[in-house]
């Protein structure tokens, strides 16, 4: 989306008014959003045999296995 130069100047001035910690959080958040794209039309998440469709969430070892020590 193209932005008007005045909009960009306003955003730059708001960013400059933030503390360094706040500025870092805003920039990191913007970077994460830039990498997220909607799935292509017709996309279906993979299904593991015998399981249900993955609906999101962590896929860390701790989340998958809990305290089973795997």
Secondary structure as UniProt FT lines:
FT   HELIX           5..17
FT   HELIX           20..35
FT   TURN            41..42
FT   TURN            49..50
FT   HELIX           61..65
FT   TURN            66..67
//
